[in-house]
Amino acid sequence: MSLWESVAELELRVDGYRLERRESETPSGWTRVTTTVALAGAGQDGVGEDVTYDAEMHDGVPDELMLAGTWSLEDFSHRLDDLEELTEGYRRWAFESAALDLALRQREIGLGEALGREERPVRFVVSTRAAPERWLAAAPELEFKLDAEKDWDRELLRRLRELDCVRVVDLKAYYRGTSVDLAPDPELYRAVADELPDAIIEDAWLEDGLREALAGAEDRLSFDAPVHSLSDLDGLPLEPRWLNIKPSRFGTVRELFETIEACEERGIRMYGGGQYELGPGRLQIQRLASIFYPDGPNDVAPGDYNEGEPREGLPQSPLPAPEGSGF
């Protein structure tokens, strides 16, 4: 039985739903806004999170969709197919994940039990643009996922190598018109590959001579931003050895599970990624990691790491295995 088939026939009763808006000022100076979708039925709430980055779009989250009824999870997903308001993937994921959560809670089981999988403690890394030394002063055992910067030179990379804590370097080559865009640079690519020989290299541009700059590092290449479906995975310029799984990119539970299953079958190692969730989405990406890739360099650190300066007293890796019903 496939992963999707394990949950497709789960029944959920929906009486209605409500929306909960969350906002947080980030350390880098922008306001993060997300919307929690809470499906209610049979005395339970199932929740999901819309992580759309454009704050203004959260003013238009639909609040009167006709979703009441008793559905299988598959039929509920087909119902969402018919709604023009849910064509955007992040918003669709909020309703899909809420439905999965509600179906599991109404049956009083957790996701791992539904899939016949063990839920295990989760290793996590901290994603930061701050100097990792500042975090290490507060928590020496931390590991990191770093966004590369255009001014990185070999001296800086050698210092990072000496710290022996950088597990993933994100080259951000597939973003356009955002504050995190990073133009492909063969010298930077070559330096990262040479000076951080054990780090996973995420979202490198592989055209225009850039692939040659990463010669010898092919088994460390990973992708994130270009992959929203199994067909996207199949369409990459090479079959990666790693994939960053961000469930909100996939839109539907089925598309997510089919891609995870393909990775398992092909020997593509996975790790979880986050979208600066402010609500239940953060716990959900941690639960997925606990089931499918608990030992990966998971960018699913507790939300406390996104708030304020480096400090002592935050939860450390690994996180305990999830408990209780739901997603």
Order of alpha helices (4+ residues) and beta strands (2+ residues): alpha-beta-beta-beta-beta-beta-alpha-alpha-alpha-beta-alpha-beta-alpha-beta-alpha-beta-alpha-beta-alpha-beta-alpha-alpha-beta-alpha
